[in-house]
Amino acid sequence: MSKESGIKLIAANRKARHKFEFLERFEAGIELKGTEVKSLREGKVSLQESYARIRSGELFLIGANIAHYDAGSYLNHDPARPRKLLIHRREINRLDKIIAEKRLTLVPVRMYFKRGMAKVEVALARGKLKYEKRRSIREREDQRRIQREMSRRR
């Protein structure tokens, strides 16, 4: 469990923090099959190279890989199938307008269980340019250097 009450982290998309600048985050439920839930409980999921897309008024998670459940039968799920994300209709409409106007992307940031329900945190993101990526790496290294100096002086 994390600091936030009742939240158990399943997977995080750490690469997305490097590639994108997050403008707004929101939480969405995810529509899953039985063996997918069991695979999530084992932590067998990858959000790398996944994204969210609005199709015919519904939000889908595409490219997320939830591995086969080992103890599953022939009814096991397809690991790379698109999964429907559950958010309010007005929120989908708002996001659709923003994405069309500003040419942004919906990126899954992390997947977790909240009070027993699987949730996905999706961010409205803008792709970083190469020099912005270098700047953020330099800032992160500077912060580490400052922390090392502070701890050494104590």
C-alpha positions as CSV (number, residue, x, y, z in Angstrom):
1,M,0.0,0.0,0.0
2,S,1.2,3.5,-0.7
3,K,0.8,6.7,1.3
4,E,-2.5,7.3,-0.4
5,S,-5.1,5.2,1.6
6,G,-6.2,2.0,-0.1
7,I,-4.0,2.3,-3.2
8,K,-1.8,-0.6,-4.3
9,L,0.4,0.3,-7.3
10,I,0.5,-2.3,-10.1
11,A,2.6,-0.6,-12.8
12,A,4.0,2.8,-13.6
13,N,4.9,4.2,-17.0
14,R,8.2,5.8,-15.9
15,K,9.4,6.4,-19.5
16,A,6.3,8.7,-20.1
17,R,7.7,11.2,-17.6
18,H,10.8,11.6,-19.7
19,K,9.0,11.8,-23.1
20,F,6.0,14.0,-22.1
21,E,5.1,17.0,-20.2
22,F,1.9,16.3,-18.2
23,L,-0.7,19.0,-18.3
24,E,-3.6,17.4,-16.5
25,R,-4.2,14.0,-14.9
26,F,-7.4,12.1,-14.2
27,E,-8.5,8.7,-12.9
28,A,-10.4,6.2,-15.0
29,G,-11.8,2.8,-14.3
30,I,-10.9,0.0,-16.6
31,E,-13.1,-2.7,-18.1
32,L,-11.4,-6.1,-17.6
33,K,-12.0,-9.8,-18.0
34,G,-11.6,-12.3,-15.1
35,T,-8.1,-13.6,-16.0
36,E,-6.9,-10.0,-16.6
37,V,-7.7,-9.1,-13.0
38,K,-5.8,-12.1,-11.8
39,S,-2.8,-11.2,-13.9
40,L,-2.9,-7.6,-12.6
41,R,-2.9,-8.9,-9.0
42,E,0.3,-10.7,-9.9
43,G,1.7,-7.5,-11.3
44,K,2.1,-8.8,-14.9
45,V,1.3,-5.6,-16.8
46,S,3.4,-3.2,-19.0
47,L,2.3,0.3,-19.8
48,Q,5.3,1.1,-22.0
49,E,4.4,2.3,-25.4
50,S,0.7,2.4,-24.5
51,Y,-1.7,5.3,-25.1
52,A,-5.4,6.2,-24.8
53,R,-7.6,7.1,-27.7
54,I,-11.2,8.3,-28.1
55,R,-13.1,6.1,-30.6
56,S,-16.8,6.7,-31.3
57,G,-17.4,8.6,-28.1
58,E,-15.6,6.0,-25.8
59,L,-12.1,6.1,-24.3
60,F,-9.8,3.0,-24.9
61,L,-6.5,2.0,-23.6
62,I,-4.4,0.7,-26.5
63,G,-1.0,-1.0,-26.4
64,A,-1.1,-2.0,-22.7
65,N,0.1,-5.5,-22.3
66,I,-1.5,-7.6,-19.5
67,A,0.2,-11.0,-19.6
68,H,-1.7,-14.3,-19.8
69,Y,-2.8,-15.7,-16.5
70,D,-0.7,-18.9,-15.9
71,A,-3.5,-20.9,-14.3
72,G,-6.1,-19.8,-16.9
73,S,-7.8,-22.1,-19.3
74,Y,-8.4,-21.9,-23.0
75,L,-10.6,-18.9,-22.1
76,N,-7.6,-16.8,-21.3
77,H,-7.6,-13.2,-22.5
78,D,-5.7,-11.6,-25.4
79,P,-2.7,-9.7,-23.8
80,A,-2.7,-6.7,-26.2
81,R,-6.4,-6.2,-26.7
82,P,-7.8,-2.6,-26.5
83,R,-9.5,-2.0,-23.1
84,K,-12.3,0.4,-22.5
85,L,-11.6,3.1,-19.9
86,L,-14.6,4.2,-17.8
87,I,-15.0,7.9,-17.3
88,H,-18.0,10.3,-17.5
89,R,-19.3,11.2,-21.0
90,R,-18.9,15.0,-20.4
91,E,-15.2,14.3,-19.5
92,I,-14.7,12.4,-22.7
93,N,-16.3,15.2,-24.7
94,R,-14.1,17.8,-23.0
95,L,-10.9,15.8,-23.6
96,D,-11.9,15.2,-27.3
97,K,-12.2,19.0,-27.8
98,I,-8.9,19.7,-26.1
99,I,-7.0,17.0,-28.0
100,A,-8.3,18.2,-31.3
101,E,-7.5,21.9,-30.7
102,K,-4.1,21.6,-29.0
103,R,-2.8,18.4,-30.6
104,L,-2.2,16.6,-27.3
105,T,-1.9,12.9,-26.3
106,L,-3.5,10.8,-23.7
107,V,-0.8,8.8,-21.9
108,P,-1.4,6.2,-19.1
109,V,0.9,7.1,-16.2
110,R,0.2,4.4,-13.7
111,M,-2.2,1.5,-13.0
112,Y,-3.3,0.6,-9.5
113,F,-6.0,-1.0,-7.3
114,K,-8.1,1.5,-5.3
115,R,-10.4,-0.2,-2.8
116,G,-10.2,-3.4,-4.8
117,M,-11.0,-1.8,-8.2
118,A,-8.5,-1.5,-11.0
119,K,-7.8,2.1,-12.0
120,V,-5.6,3.8,-14.6
121,E,-4.2,7.3,-14.1
122,V,-4.2,9.0,-17.6
123,A,-2.5,12.3,-18.3
124,L,-3.2,14.8,-21.0
125,A,0.3,15.3,-22.3
126,R,2.4,17.3,-24.7
127,G,5.5,15.6,-26.2
128,K,8.8,17.1,-25.1
129,L,11.3,18.2,-27.6
130,K,14.9,17.0,-27.4
131,Y,16.3,20.1,-25.7
132,E,13.5,19.9,-23.1
133,K,14.4,16.3,-22.3
134,R,18.0,17.3,-21.8
135,R,17.0,20.2,-19.6
136,S,14.9,18.0,-17.3
137,I,17.7,15.5,-17.0
138,R,20.1,18.3,-16.0
139,E,17.6,19.6,-13.4
140,R,17.2,16.2,-12.0
141,E,21.0,15.7,-11.7
142,D,21.4,19.1,-10.1
143,Q,18.8,18.2,-7.5
144,R,20.6,14.9,-6.7
145,R,23.9,16.8,-6.4
146,I,22.3,19.3,-4.0
147,Q,20.8,16.5,-1.9
148,R,24.2,14.7,-1.7
149,E,25.9,17.9,-0.6
150,M,23.2,18.6,2.0
151,S,23.5,15.1,3.5
152,R,27.3,15.2,3.5
153,R,27.3,18.5,5.5
154,R,25.0,17.2,8.2
